[in-house]
């Protein structure tokens, strides 16, 4: 293999695929980045067997071929080449990879390229397309509620449910639930997949053109998308997701409409104190006012937020970080909060519409709060 490629193109491609390099493995092959040259294309790919990222850039080709280079050192080194007009990459007979730039050169040991796993890309069973900005929004409103607990691996991903022209995304960690909906451009039919939260985070980083569509293709336990010459593939989580619809109550005794920013600011100030007490804050709801309490040995917070109020007075405690996370994910100026009692879940919805919903279980009120 022998090519010449632009330093900026090489650096950009390596940065993208390096997100899929395995960092917790005893298999050095999965720590590598594979370089494949065919025609005037240099294709880089990395995989940790959970996700795979492939990026193709143009190059001047002298000899086609493949090579596998240690990913960590190549990633760090390629950052220093982004200002080079031309970078020459060549495999040598001694099994090393030589990189020449300007009047300088460096050599890296090569890994056995034949041992690199084959990444399946001919997926075609189920598809849906959505605007990039809508995908980023629906992920941003749900992915933070996915579980990080290894004992419940199915909840470490978001449920994506396509029904007609609506995509519903759901994240659950056992204490809170996030649900968001968006219209899609097209779909092959109704279906469900569970996409790992980590994969969704990497996907949104690839999206730079809000008004362009992105198409997901799924088959068996894999999902793939392609954007601007970058192919992203992830394994899907397999199993039965929680029946989220059964978790959401529909009858309430207290309804509050509140300015999102006012309540968020108050909760964030309370959180500074509440961190010493498992983030616990108490909300007293009465007389068109929510009073936010936090009390620890270091100090206490007592703030009032004006609201529109209907129903019974209520005293209820929550993990203030979870409330803040939900309010930060909301773009609306006002939200509605629905309460049943101090042991039943809180529901947060937009002031108008059904585009998103958050459910948060309360905490037991400490007598000192």
Secondary structure, 3 states (H helix, E strand, C coil): CEEEECHHHHHHHHHHHHHHCCCCCCCHHHHEEEEEEECCEEEEEEECCCEEEEEEEECEEEECEEEEEEHHHHHHHHHCCCCCCCEEEEECCCCEEEEEECCEEEEEEEECHHHCCCCCCCCCCEEEEEEHHHHHHHHHCCHHHCCCCHHHHHHHEEEEEEECCEEEEEEECCCEEEEEEEECCEECCCEEEEEEHHHHHHHHHHCCCCCCEEEEEEECCEEEEEECCEEEEEEECCCCCCCHHHHCCCCCCEEEEEEHHHHHHHHHHHHHHHHHHCCEEEEEEECCEEEEEEEECCEEEEEEEEEEEEECCEEEEEEHHHHHHHHHHCCCCEEEEEECCCCCCEEEEECCCCCEEEEECCECCCCCC
